[in-house]
Amino acid sequence: MARLEIVPSVLPADFSRLGEEAVALEQAGVDRIQWDVMDGCFVPNLTFGPDVIAAVRPHVSVPFEAHLMVQNPDELLPRYVEAGCEWILVHAESTLHLHRTLSRVADLGARAALALNPSTSAEAARHVLDLVDMVLVMTVNPGFGGQAYISSMEPKVSEVAAMVAASGREIDIQVDGGISPSTVAGAAAAGANVLVAGSALYRDPEGLEHAVSDLRKRAEAAYVGPAAA
């Protein structure tokens, strides 16, 4: 079975103490930390520049991933790799030359991932699977935290999982948006092994460690793997 990973989005964190927040997440047992990079164009909000991420990087050893919700990602790729992001997630909708963009991520020494908006077909991933280590199926429309999970994305997760199984490559399948104790099983059962959660982690009354452990247990109980999807 593929390793089930819990990856927090730091959007709900206290931005005035991001270093401490990252330390708390690492101590809670997360597998890596996602930075939702928004440019105010591809999505309405503005969030983290590379200098902010670079300032947090020395505080923890857990891997970082930059989810680039930006137009013209090619111009920004080197900055986020230099800031310490081991994973770079690029939206299929954000670039005209996806093959070249994903190849550039690998050339920079990072691991490339493809992100698909809810309205984007799984077919967008088929011809770039040889270039990625992960495919992200968005289960909300990007740009805001705290949105409701779109359960109708689960068949698309299964479709991507079937493509991955047919490819013969070890490619993670990530979901992001509305992941909580009530939705994580559906995502995992569809074939997702990397679960991004934000609000659900931070609002758990028993704390971050309990929230991470609870999501992981629920995902592991439901996950069946891409071969069975």
Secondary structure, DSSP 8 states (H G I E B T S, - for coil): ----EEEEB-TTS-GGGHHHHHHHHHHTT-S-EEEEEEBSSSSS-B---HHHHHHHGGG--S-EEEEEE-SSGGGTHHHHHHTT-SEEEEEGGG-S-HHHHHHHHHHTTSEEEEEE-TTS-GGGGGGGGGG-SEEEEESS-TT-SS----GGGHHHHHHHHHHHHHHTS--EEEEESS--TTTHHHHHHHT--EEEESHHHHT-TT-HHHHHHHHHHHHHHH---GGG-
